[in-house]
């Protein structure tokens, strides 16, 4: 079972049960993972900029932390998914 890089409407994880790593859904999940990782890099750069700005207000800091938390959640989901696909490894 592959953990997909998104959740359902209730926030629960979604899984793909397929052996075909080139299926349309697998390729879509790969594409979403790439986009999430790229977004995470942008969020990290933005968070660092906010932290470096001594005049950044509470709103800027809270916004940066909120986005960083969301991105970290995505990255952890991707890591768990990819780790679960390593042959012989059970998570």
N, C-alpha and C positions, 0 to 999 in steps of 0.2 A: 504494500500500500504506500502510495506517495502522498505525503502531506503537501497540499497545495498552498501557494503563497497568498491565500485570501481566506476569509472566513465567510460563513453563511450570514444571513440577516440577523440571526440571534447571537452572532459573535463566536459561534462554535467552529472548530476546525473542519476543513473540507479535505477529503481524501480521494485519490484516483486509484482505482483497482484495474490496472492494465499492465501487460508485459511489453507493450509496444511503446518504446521511448520516443518514437517519431510520430505518435498519434497527434491529431490536431490539438487536443487538450494538453498533452505533454508539452508540445511546442509553445502553446500559449502560456503555460505556467513558466516555462524557461524564459520567455520574453518578459513576463511580469517580474520575475526575479531579477533580471538584468536591470529593468527600470527601477525597481525598488532599491537595488544596491547603488545605482547612479544617484538616485534621489538622496539616499543616505549620505553620500559624499558631499552633496550640496548642503544638506542640513548641518552636517558637521562643520563645514566652512562657515556657515551663517552663525552657528552657535559660538564658534571660536571668536568671530568678529564681535558678537554681542558681549561676550565675556571680556574681551580686550578693551571695550569701550567703557571707561569709568563713568561716563554720563548716561549709560543705558538705564532706563527706568524699569520699574517692576513689570510693566506690561511687556516690554521687549524681552526681558529675562524669562518671564513665564511663557511667552510664546515660543522662544527658542527651546526651552526645556520641554514643552509639550511636543513640538515637532521632533526633538531628539528622542524622546520616549517612544513616539510612534515609529520612528525609523529603527530604533533598537529592537522593538518588537518584531518588525519585519525581518531584520537581519537574523534574529534568533530563530524565527520560524524557518527561514531559508537554511540555516545551519543544521537544524534538526532534520529537516527534509532531506538534505543532501547526506547527512550522516546516516540516516535510515536507509539510504540507497547503496551504502557501501556493502559489498557482498560479505556475508558472514558476520555482520554487525547487527545486534539487536538493541534498540533503544527503549 
